[in-house]
Amino acid sequence: MGTPGVLLDKDKILKAIIDKKGIISHAATLVPCNPVTIYNWMDKDPEVAEAVKSARANADKERLDTLERLKEKTLSSAEALLDECDTSMTIFLMKSLLKVSEHSADSTINVIINEQPYRANNTDSPSV
């Protein structure tokens, strides 16, 4: 970790903070220095403290955007499977809905049973 007595370049620290999304221990490895050194810079230099805050906020926004995309993809996949009368997906969603309803006393789940006739190409239908 760094050479004792050697001054660190502020620009290098700021770049490491941004590159490592505000995670101090990772930024310190990149510099290289002890994480305490970066915390000391944060205490003494508002620009470094703001860089950490900004990098963390940007990383949080990226994670939320990724989660939103995954949620949309998951919902569209689930809808497609339900449209195909996929038994496994139906059971999974019903169990998930029941778990959600256990957490709120006011909720009611209405189940509509739609019996599908046996189809040779439907592996989910029971064979007769």
N, C-alpha and C positions, 0 to 999 in steps of 0.2 A: 504494500500500500504506500504509494508516494514516498518521496524522500524527505526525511525530517529537515526542516530549515529551508526548504525550497518553496518559494511562493507559487501559489496556484493561479492559473489564468482564469479570471472571472468569466470570460466568454466561453471557455471550455466547460466550466461548471454549468453555465446557463444552457449550453447545447446539450450536455449530458442529461440535465433535468428534463428538457423538452423531449429528447430522444427516448428517455425511459419513463415518460408519462407521469413525472412527479414522484416516482418511487425512489426515495433517497438512497436506500441501500444499493439499488441497481445503478443509479447515477454515480455513486461513489466508486463502484467497481470499474465503471467506464473511465473515470477521470485519470488515474486511480488515486483515491484518498480514503481516509476513514469517514464513515457516514457522519460522525460527530463534527467533522470539519464543515460539511455542508450545512448541518443544523446551526453551527456557529455563524456561518455566512448569512443564513436566513435571519438570525437574530440581529445581526449588525447591518445588513444591507437590504433595504426594502425592495430593491429590484429583484434580488434573488428570491425573497419571500413571495413576491408577486408572481415570479416565473413558476414557482412550485404550485402555487394556488391555481394559476391559469392552466398549467399542464395537467393537473389533476381534474379540473373542470372539463377540459377538452376530452380527456380519457373517459370520464363519466358519460359525457354526451355520446362519444363513439360507442360505448357499451350499450347505452339505451337505444341508440339507432339500430345496432345489431340485434338486440333483443326484440325490437319492434318488427324488424324484417323476419326474424325467425318465427315470431308469433303469427304474422300474416301467412307465412308459408305453411306453418303447422295447421292453421285453421282451414286453409284452402285444401290441403291434403286430406284432412279429416272430413270435410264436406264431400270431397270426391269419393272417399271410401263409403260414407253414409249413403250417397246417391247410388252406389253399386250394391247397397244392402249388405255390406261387409259385417258379418256377425261379430267378429273380434273387435272391430272399431265400435260397434254399438254397445257391446258389453263394457269396453273400456270407458266410453263416455258416460254410460249410466253409473258405473262405479265412481267416476270422478265427480259427477253431479251429486251423488249421494253423500260423498265426503264433504262437498261444499255445503250441502243442506244441513249436515250435522252441526256446522258452525253457526248457522243462523236459524233460530227457532221458528221464524215466520215463513220459511220457504216451503213450497209445495211443489212436488214434481208430478206432472201428469204424464203417464205412459200410454202411448197409443200403439197397440199391437197391430202390425201389418203383416199378416201371414202371407208368405211367398210360396207359391207352388214349387214343387221340385223341378229344377231345370238341370239338364245333363251337364251343362257347361259351368254351373255354379257349384264350386267346391264347398261352399258354406251351407248349402241346403242339405238336410238329412236325406240319405238314400232310403227308398222304400223297399 
